[in-house]
Amino acid sequence: MTVNNLVSNDEINEAVEYLDFLNSISVDGIIVQDTGILQICQDHQFNNLKFTRLS
């Protein structure tokens, strides 16, 4: 699953909800651009998600 957005401060709650959904359905992994997404996953212990970062 690609989570290829740059998340602004006013979108953080929506991102958390989306990542929680992805975590709950056990997607194989996510591809991210914004390292803030990685921090959200760590802060909320979304342990089912595996990450690859776009450079």
mmJSON file of the N, C-alpha and C atoms, coordinates in Angstrom:
{"data_MODEL":{"atom_site":{
"group_PDB":["ATOM","ATOM","ATOM","ATOM","ATOM","ATOM","ATOM","ATOM","ATOM","ATOM","ATOM","ATOM","ATOM","ATOM","ATOM","ATOM","ATOM","ATOM","ATOM","ATOM","ATOM","ATOM","ATOM","ATOM","ATOM","ATOM","ATOM","ATOM","ATOM","ATOM","ATOM","ATOM","ATOM","ATOM","ATOM","ATOM","ATOM","ATOM","ATOM","ATOM","ATOM","ATOM","ATOM","ATOM","ATOM","ATOM","ATOM","ATOM","ATOM","ATOM","ATOM","ATOM","ATOM","ATOM","ATOM","ATOM","ATOM","ATOM","ATOM","ATOM","ATOM","ATOM","ATOM","ATOM","ATOM","ATOM","ATOM","ATOM","ATOM","ATOM","ATOM","ATOM","ATOM","ATOM","ATOM","ATOM","ATOM","ATOM","ATOM","ATOM","ATOM","ATOM","ATOM","ATOM","ATOM","ATOM","ATOM","ATOM","ATOM","ATOM","ATOM","ATOM","ATOM","ATOM","ATOM","ATOM","ATOM","ATOM","ATOM","ATOM","ATOM","ATOM","ATOM","ATOM","ATOM","ATOM","ATOM","ATOM","ATOM","ATOM","ATOM","ATOM","ATOM","ATOM","ATOM","ATOM","ATOM","ATOM","ATOM","ATOM","ATOM","ATOM","ATOM","ATOM","ATOM","ATOM","ATOM","ATOM","ATOM","ATOM","ATOM","ATOM","ATOM","ATOM","ATOM","ATOM","ATOM","ATOM","ATOM","ATOM","ATOM","ATOM","ATOM","ATOM","ATOM","ATOM","ATOM","ATOM","ATOM","ATOM","ATOM","ATOM","ATOM","ATOM","ATOM","ATOM","ATOM","ATOM","ATOM","ATOM","ATOM","ATOM","ATOM","ATOM","ATOM"],
"id":[1,2,3,4,5,6,7,8,9,10,11,12,13,14,15,16,17,18,19,20,21,22,23,24,25,26,27,28,29,30,31,32,33,34,35,36,37,38,39,40,41,42,43,44,45,46,47,48,49,50,51,52,53,54,55,56,57,58,59,60,61,62,63,64,65,66,67,68,69,70,71,72,73,74,75,76,77,78,79,80,81,82,83,84,85,86,87,88,89,90,91,92,93,94,95,96,97,98,99,100,101,102,103,104,105,106,107,108,109,110,111,112,113,114,115,116,117,118,119,120,121,122,123,124,125,126,127,128,129,130,131,132,133,134,135,136,137,138,139,140,141,142,143,144,145,146,147,148,149,150,151,152,153,154,155,156,157,158,159,160,161,162,163,164,165],
"type_symbol":["N","C","C","N","C","C","N","C","C","N","C","C","N","C","C","N","C","C","N","C","C","N","C","C","N","C","C","N","C","C","N","C","C","N","C","C","N","C","C","N","C","C","N","C","C","N","C","C","N","C","C","N","C","C","N","C","C","N","C","C","N","C","C","N","C","C","N","C","C","N","C","C","N","C","C","N","C","C","N","C","C","N","C","C","N","C","C","N","C","C","N","C","C","N","C","C","N","C","C","N","C","C","N","C","C","N","C","C","N","C","C","N","C","C","N","C","C","N","C","C","N","C","C","N","C","C","N","C","C","N","C","C","N","C","C","N","C","C","N","C","C","N","C","C","N","C","C","N","C","C","N","C","C","N","C","C","N","C","C","N","C","C","N","C","C"],
"label_atom_id":["N","CA","C","N","CA","C","N","CA","C","N","CA","C","N","CA","C","N","CA","C","N","CA","C","N","CA","C","N","CA","C","N","CA","C","N","CA","C","N","CA","C","N","CA","C","N","CA","C","N","CA","C","N","CA","C","N","CA","C","N","CA","C","N","CA","C","N","CA","C","N","CA","C","N","CA","C","N","CA","C","N","CA","C","N","CA","C","N","CA","C","N","CA","C","N","CA","C","N","CA","C","N","CA","C","N","CA","C","N","CA","C","N","CA","C","N","CA","C","N","CA","C","N","CA","C","N","CA","C","N","CA","C","N","CA","C","N","CA","C","N","CA","C","N","CA","C","N","CA","C","N","CA","C","N","CA","C","N","CA","C","N","CA","C","N","CA","C","N","CA","C","N","CA","C","N","CA","C","N","CA","C","N","CA","C","N","CA","C","N","CA","C"],
"label_alt_id":[null,null,null,null,null,null,null,null,null,null,null,null,null,null,null,null,null,null,null,null,null,null,null,null,null,null,null,null,null,null,null,null,null,null,null,null,null,null,null,null,null,null,null,null,null,null,null,null,null,null,null,null,null,null,null,null,null,null,null,null,null,null,null,null,null,null,null,null,null,null,null,null,null,null,null,null,null,null,null,null,null,null,null,null,null,null,null,null,null,null,null,null,null,null,null,null,null,null,null,null,null,null,null,null,null,null,null,null,null,null,null,null,null,null,null,null,null,null,null,null,null,null,null,null,null,null,null,null,null,null,null,null,null,null,null,null,null,null,null,null,null,null,null,null,null,null,null,null,null,null,null,null,null,null,null,null,null,null,null,null,null,null,null,null,null],
"label_comp_id":["MET","MET","MET","THR","THR","THR","VAL","VAL","VAL","ASN","ASN","ASN","ASN","ASN","ASN","LEU","LEU","LEU","VAL","VAL","VAL","SER","SER","SER","ASN","ASN","ASN","ASP","ASP","ASP","GLU","GLU","GLU","ILE","ILE","ILE","ASN","ASN","ASN","GLU","GLU","GLU","ALA","ALA","ALA","VAL","VAL","VAL","GLU","GLU","GLU","TYR","TYR","TYR","LEU","LEU","LEU","ASP","ASP","ASP","PHE","PHE","PHE","LEU","LEU","LEU","ASN","ASN","ASN","SER","SER","SER","ILE","ILE","ILE","SER","SER","SER","VAL","VAL","VAL","ASP","ASP","ASP","GLY","GLY","GLY","ILE","ILE","ILE","ILE","ILE","ILE","VAL","VAL","VAL","GLN","GLN","GLN","ASP","ASP","ASP","THR","THR","THR","GLY","GLY","GLY","ILE","ILE","ILE","LEU","LEU","LEU","GLN","GLN","GLN","ILE","ILE","ILE","CYS","CYS","CYS","GLN","GLN","GLN","ASP","ASP","ASP","HIS","HIS","HIS","GLN","GLN","GLN","PHE","PHE","PHE","ASN","ASN","ASN","ASN","ASN","ASN","LEU","LEU","LEU","LYS","LYS","LYS","PHE","PHE","PHE","THR","THR","THR","ARG","ARG","ARG","LEU","LEU","LEU","SER","SER","SER"],
"label_asym_id":["A","A","A","A","A","A","A","A","A","A","A","A","A","A","A","A","A","A","A","A","A","A","A","A","A","A","A","A","A","A","A","A","A","A","A","A","A","A","A","A","A","A","A","A","A","A","A","A","A","A","A","A","A","A","A","A","A","A","A","A","A","A","A","A","A","A","A","A","A","A","A","A","A","A","A","A","A","A","A","A","A","A","A","A","A","A","A","A","A","A","A","A","A","A","A","A","A","A","A","A","A","A","A","A","A","A","A","A","A","A","A","A","A","A","A","A","A","A","A","A","A","A","A","A","A","A","A","A","A","A","A","A","A","A","A","A","A","A","A","A","A","A","A","A","A","A","A","A","A","A","A","A","A","A","A","A","A","A","A","A","A","A","A","A","A"],
"label_entity_id":["1","1","1","1","1","1","1","1","1","1","1","1","1","1","1","1","1","1","1","1","1","1","1","1","1","1","1","1","1","1","1","1","1","1","1","1","1","1","1","1","1","1","1","1","1","1","1","1","1","1","1","1","1","1","1","1","1","1","1","1","1","1","1","1","1","1","1","1","1","1","1","1","1","1","1","1","1","1","1","1","1","1","1","1","1","1","1","1","1","1","1","1","1","1","1","1","1","1","1","1","1","1","1","1","1","1","1","1","1","1","1","1","1","1","1","1","1","1","1","1","1","1","1","1","1","1","1","1","1","1","1","1","1","1","1","1","1","1","1","1","1","1","1","1","1","1","1","1","1","1","1","1","1","1","1","1","1","1","1","1","1","1","1","1","1"],
"label_seq_id":[1,1,1,2,2,2,3,3,3,4,4,4,5,5,5,6,6,6,7,7,7,8,8,8,9,9,9,10,10,10,11,11,11,12,12,12,13,13,13,14,14,14,15,15,15,16,16,16,17,17,17,18,18,18,19,19,19,20,20,20,21,21,21,22,22,22,23,23,23,24,24,24,25,25,25,26,26,26,27,27,27,28,28,28,29,29,29,30,30,30,31,31,31,32,32,32,33,33,33,34,34,34,35,35,35,36,36,36,37,37,37,38,38,38,39,39,39,40,40,40,41,41,41,42,42,42,43,43,43,44,44,44,45,45,45,46,46,46,47,47,47,48,48,48,49,49,49,50,50,50,51,51,51,52,52,52,53,53,53,54,54,54,55,55,55],
"pdbx_PDB_ins_code":[null,null,null,null,null,null,null,null,null,null,null,null,null,null,null,null,null,null,null,null,null,null,null,null,null,null,null,null,null,null,null,null,null,null,null,null,null,null,null,null,null,null,null,null,null,null,null,null,null,null,null,null,null,null,null,null,null,null,null,null,null,null,null,null,null,null,null,null,null,null,null,null,null,null,null,null,null,null,null,null,null,null,null,null,null,null,null,null,null,null,null,null,null,null,null,null,null,null,null,null,null,null,null,null,null,null,null,null,null,null,null,null,null,null,null,null,null,null,null,null,null,null,null,null,null,null,null,null,null,null,null,null,null,null,null,null,null,null,null,null,null,null,null,null,null,null,null,null,null,null,null,null,null,null,null,null,null,null,null,null,null,null,null,null,null],
"Cartn_x":[0.857,0.0,0.91,0.61,1.386,0.711,1.438,0.979,1.923,1.672,2.618,2.146,1.848,1.412,2.362,2.472,3.12,1.999,2.041,0.955,1.21,0.208,0.308,-0.242,0.014,-0.422,-1.918,-2.704,-4.162,-4.685,-3.82,-4.217,-3.741,-3.1,-2.508,-3.568,-4.684,-5.717,-6.264,-6.463,-6.928,-5.881,-4.622,-3.549,-3.516,-3.683,-3.696,-4.841,-6.028,-7.173,-6.906,-6.327,-6.034,-4.988,-3.936,-2.892,-3.415,-4.306,-4.93,-5.73,-6.464,-7.209,-6.267,-5.202,-4.24,-3.626,-3.317,-2.744,-3.746,-5.017,-6.033,-6.314,-6.108,-6.348,-5.059,-3.983,-2.688,-2.203,-2.114,-1.517,-0.074,0.457,1.816,2.86,2.614,3.559,3.071,3.743,3.412,4.682,4.506,5.583,5.271,6.216,5.959,6.969,6.537,7.428,7.735,6.732,6.847,7.31,8.467,8.961,8.073,7.237,6.27,5.312,5.015,4.161,4.828,6.127,6.856,6.765,6.889,6.803,5.412,4.38,3.011,2.856,3.37,3.269,3.986,5.138,5.868,5.128,4.627,3.925,2.664,1.991,0.727,0.9,2.136,2.484,1.709,1.721,1.121,2.127,2.18,3.228,3.015,1.814,1.575,2.119,2.5,2.946,4.45,4.871,6.286,6.475,7.646,7.853,8.934,8.71,9.735,9.595,10.699,10.643,11.1,10.296,10.709,11.769,12.733,13.744,13.622],
"Cartn_y":[-1.15,0.0,1.221,2.168,3.394,4.474,5.039,6.19,7.314,7.854,8.746,10.19,10.639,12.016,12.705,13.992,14.81,15.3,14.92,15.196,16.515,17.395,18.664,18.463,19.412,19.293,19.101,19.741,19.608,18.291,17.474,16.179,14.995,15.265,14.198,13.23,13.743,12.855,11.926,12.437,11.595,10.545,10.943,9.992,8.885,9.232,8.228,7.245,7.757,6.879,5.942,6.466,5.658,4.596,4.98,4.032,2.975,3.373,2.416,1.387,1.855,0.946,-0.018,0.511,-0.344,-1.366,-0.929,-1.827,-2.926,-2.571,-3.533,-4.601,-4.275,-5.267,-5.98,-5.677,-6.357,-6.33,-5.122,-5.014,-5.507,-5.958,-6.501,-5.463,-4.211,-3.145,-1.849,-0.772,0.526,1.185,1.966,2.761,4.206,4.884,6.257,7.227,8.471,9.565,10.435,10.683,11.591,10.792,11.136,10.413,10.634,11.654,11.863,10.693,10.031,8.846,7.745,7.589,6.589,6.896,8.168,8.57,8.295,8.578,8.289,6.799,5.966,4.515,4.062,4.631,4.279,4.779,6.005,6.584,5.802,5.269,4.562,3.043,2.598,1.175,0.36,0.856,0.112,-0.957,-2.021,-3.031,-3.981,-4.012,-4.9,-4.325,-3.049,-2.39,-2.504,-2.82,-2.819,-1.663,-1.055,0.201,0.127,0.878,1.207,2.693,3.419,4.862,5.202,6.043,6.58,7.632,7.707,8.76,9.8],
"Cartn_z":[0.0,0.0,0.0,-0.843,-0.893,-0.062,0.876,1.649,1.236,0.052,-0.604,-0.549,0.635,0.82,1.79,1.629,2.645,3.547,4.803,5.734,6.443,6.388,7.12,8.529,9.396,10.79,10.927,10.062,10.177,9.612,9.031,8.479,9.326,10.438,11.238,11.761,12.264,12.797,11.722,10.517,9.413,9.052,9.083,8.786,9.822,11.09,12.16,11.936,11.599,11.356,10.182,9.108,7.929,8.246,8.942,9.306,10.275,11.171,12.081,11.285,10.274,9.409,8.696,8.093,7.391,8.333,9.546,10.546,10.904,11.026,11.45,10.391,9.118,8.068,7.66,8.347,8.156,6.719,6.14,4.812,4.9,3.772,3.774,4.129,3.789,4.084,3.475,3.822,3.247,2.712,1.665,1.086,1.446,2.057,2.512,1.933,1.817,1.424,2.629,3.444,4.588,5.817,6.349,7.52,8.745,8.709,9.789,9.914,8.788,8.81,9.625,9.471,10.259,11.744,12.088,13.497,14.052,13.271,13.71,13.989,13.096,13.281,14.543,14.826,16.042,17.277,17.231,18.38,18.735,17.731,17.946,17.931,17.87,17.921,16.887,15.647,14.547,14.112,14.88,14.733,13.564,12.972,11.835,10.542,10.539,9.315,9.15,7.943,7.562,6.583,6.576,5.865,4.815,3.749,2.772,2.503,2.513,2.311,0.899,0.222,-1.073,-0.848,-1.747,-1.587,-2.666],
"occupancy":[1.0,1.0,1.0,1.0,1.0,1.0,1.0,1.0,1.0,1.0,1.0,1.0,1.0,1.0,1.0,1.0,1.0,1.0,1.0,1.0,1.0,1.0,1.0,1.0,1.0,1.0,1.0,1.0,1.0,1.0,1.0,1.0,1.0,1.0,1.0,1.0,1.0,1.0,1.0,1.0,1.0,1.0,1.0,1.0,1.0,1.0,1.0,1.0,1.0,1.0,1.0,1.0,1.0,1.0,1.0,1.0,1.0,1.0,1.0,1.0,1.0,1.0,1.0,1.0,1.0,1.0,1.0,1.0,1.0,1.0,1.0,1.0,1.0,1.0,1.0,1.0,1.0,1.0,1.0,1.0,1.0,1.0,1.0,1.0,1.0,1.0,1.0,1.0,1.0,1.0,1.0,1.0,1.0,1.0,1.0,1.0,1.0,1.0,1.0,1.0,1.0,1.0,1.0,1.0,1.0,1.0,1.0,1.0,1.0,1.0,1.0,1.0,1.0,1.0,1.0,1.0,1.0,1.0,1.0,1.0,1.0,1.0,1.0,1.0,1.0,1.0,1.0,1.0,1.0,1.0,1.0,1.0,1.0,1.0,1.0,1.0,1.0,1.0,1.0,1.0,1.0,1.0,1.0,1.0,1.0,1.0,1.0,1.0,1.0,1.0,1.0,1.0,1.0,1.0,1.0,1.0,1.0,1.0,1.0,1.0,1.0,1.0,1.0,1.0,1.0],
"B_iso_or_equiv":[0.0,0.0,0.0,0.0,0.0,0.0,0.0,0.0,0.0,0.0,0.0,0.0,0.0,0.0,0.0,0.0,0.0,0.0,0.0,0.0,0.0,0.0,0.0,0.0,0.0,0.0,0.0,0.0,0.0,0.0,0.0,0.0,0.0,0.0,0.0,0.0,0.0,0.0,0.0,0.0,0.0,0.0,0.0,0.0,0.0,0.0,0.0,0.0,0.0,0.0,0.0,0.0,0.0,0.0,0.0,0.0,0.0,0.0,0.0,0.0,0.0,0.0,0.0,0.0,0.0,0.0,0.0,0.0,0.0,0.0,0.0,0.0,0.0,0.0,0.0,0.0,0.0,0.0,0.0,0.0,0.0,0.0,0.0,0.0,0.0,0.0,0.0,0.0,0.0,0.0,0.0,0.0,0.0,0.0,0.0,0.0,0.0,0.0,0.0,0.0,0.0,0.0,0.0,0.0,0.0,0.0,0.0,0.0,0.0,0.0,0.0,0.0,0.0,0.0,0.0,0.0,0.0,0.0,0.0,0.0,0.0,0.0,0.0,0.0,0.0,0.0,0.0,0.0,0.0,0.0,0.0,0.0,0.0,0.0,0.0,0.0,0.0,0.0,0.0,0.0,0.0,0.0,0.0,0.0,0.0,0.0,0.0,0.0,0.0,0.0,0.0,0.0,0.0,0.0,0.0,0.0,0.0,0.0,0.0,0.0,0.0,0.0,0.0,0.0,0.0],
"pdbx_formal_charge":[null,null,null,null,null,null,null,null,null,null,null,null,null,null,null,null,null,null,null,null,null,null,null,null,null,null,null,null,null,null,null,null,null,null,null,null,null,null,null,null,null,null,null,null,null,null,null,null,null,null,null,null,null,null,null,null,null,null,null,null,null,null,null,null,null,null,null,null,null,null,null,null,null,null,null,null,null,null,null,null,null,null,null,null,null,null,null,null,null,null,null,null,null,null,null,null,null,null,null,null,null,null,null,null,null,null,null,null,null,null,null,null,null,null,null,null,null,null,null,null,null,null,null,null,null,null,null,null,null,null,null,null,null,null,null,null,null,null,null,null,null,null,null,null,null,null,null,null,null,null,null,null,null,null,null,null,null,null,null,null,null,null,null,null,null],
"auth_seq_id":[1,1,1,2,2,2,3,3,3,4,4,4,5,5,5,6,6,6,7,7,7,8,8,8,9,9,9,10,10,10,11,11,11,12,12,12,13,13,13,14,14,14,15,15,15,16,16,16,17,17,17,18,18,18,19,19,19,20,20,20,21,21,21,22,22,22,23,23,23,24,24,24,25,25,25,26,26,26,27,27,27,28,28,28,29,29,29,30,30,30,31,31,31,32,32,32,33,33,33,34,34,34,35,35,35,36,36,36,37,37,37,38,38,38,39,39,39,40,40,40,41,41,41,42,42,42,43,43,43,44,44,44,45,45,45,46,46,46,47,47,47,48,48,48,49,49,49,50,50,50,51,51,51,52,52,52,53,53,53,54,54,54,55,55,55],
"auth_comp_id":["MET","MET","MET","THR","THR","THR","VAL","VAL","VAL","ASN","ASN","ASN","ASN","ASN","ASN","LEU","LEU","LEU","VAL","VAL","VAL","SER","SER","SER","ASN","ASN","ASN","ASP","ASP","ASP","GLU","GLU","GLU","ILE","ILE","ILE","ASN","ASN","ASN","GLU","GLU","GLU","ALA","ALA","ALA","VAL","VAL","VAL","GLU","GLU","GLU","TYR","TYR","TYR","LEU","LEU","LEU","ASP","ASP","ASP","PHE","PHE","PHE","LEU","LEU","LEU","ASN","ASN","ASN","SER","SER","SER","ILE","ILE","ILE","SER","SER","SER","VAL","VAL","VAL","ASP","ASP","ASP","GLY","GLY","GLY","ILE","ILE","ILE","ILE","ILE","ILE","VAL","VAL","VAL","GLN","GLN","GLN","ASP","ASP","ASP","THR","THR","THR","GLY","GLY","GLY","ILE","ILE","ILE","LEU","LEU","LEU","GLN","GLN","GLN","ILE","ILE","ILE","CYS","CYS","CYS","GLN","GLN","GLN","ASP","ASP","ASP","HIS","HIS","HIS","GLN","GLN","GLN","PHE","PHE","PHE","ASN","ASN","ASN","ASN","ASN","ASN","LEU","LEU","LEU","LYS","LYS","LYS","PHE","PHE","PHE","THR","THR","THR","ARG","ARG","ARG","LEU","LEU","LEU","SER","SER","SER"],
"auth_asym_id":["A","A","A","A","A","A","A","A","A","A","A","A","A","A","A","A","A","A","A","A","A","A","A","A","A","A","A","A","A","A","A","A","A","A","A","A","A","A","A","A","A","A","A","A","A","A","A","A","A","A","A","A","A","A","A","A","A","A","A","A","A","A","A","A","A","A","A","A","A","A","A","A","A","A","A","A","A","A","A","A","A","A","A","A","A","A","A","A","A","A","A","A","A","A","A","A","A","A","A","A","A","A","A","A","A","A","A","A","A","A","A","A","A","A","A","A","A","A","A","A","A","A","A","A","A","A","A","A","A","A","A","A","A","A","A","A","A","A","A","A","A","A","A","A","A","A","A","A","A","A","A","A","A","A","A","A","A","A","A","A","A","A","A","A","A"],
"auth_atom_id":["N","CA","C","N","CA","C","N","CA","C","N","CA","C","N","CA","C","N","CA","C","N","CA","C","N","CA","C","N","CA","C","N","CA","C","N","CA","C","N","CA","C","N","CA","C","N","CA","C","N","CA","C","N","CA","C","N","CA","C","N","CA","C","N","CA","C","N","CA","C","N","CA","C","N","CA","C","N","CA","C","N","CA","C","N","CA","C","N","CA","C","N","CA","C","N","CA","C","N","CA","C","N","CA","C","N","CA","C","N","CA","C","N","CA","C","N","CA","C","N","CA","C","N","CA","C","N","CA","C","N","CA","C","N","CA","C","N","CA","C","N","CA","C","N","CA","C","N","CA","C","N","CA","C","N","CA","C","N","CA","C","N","CA","C","N","CA","C","N","CA","C","N","CA","C","N","CA","C","N","CA","C","N","CA","C","N","CA","C","N","CA","C"],
"pdbx_PDB_model_num":[1,1,1,1,1,1,1,1,1,1,1,1,1,1,1,1,1,1,1,1,1,1,1,1,1,1,1,1,1,1,1,1,1,1,1,1,1,1,1,1,1,1,1,1,1,1,1,1,1,1,1,1,1,1,1,1,1,1,1,1,1,1,1,1,1,1,1,1,1,1,1,1,1,1,1,1,1,1,1,1,1,1,1,1,1,1,1,1,1,1,1,1,1,1,1,1,1,1,1,1,1,1,1,1,1,1,1,1,1,1,1,1,1,1,1,1,1,1,1,1,1,1,1,1,1,1,1,1,1,1,1,1,1,1,1,1,1,1,1,1,1,1,1,1,1,1,1,1,1,1,1,1,1,1,1,1,1,1,1,1,1,1,1,1,1]
}}}
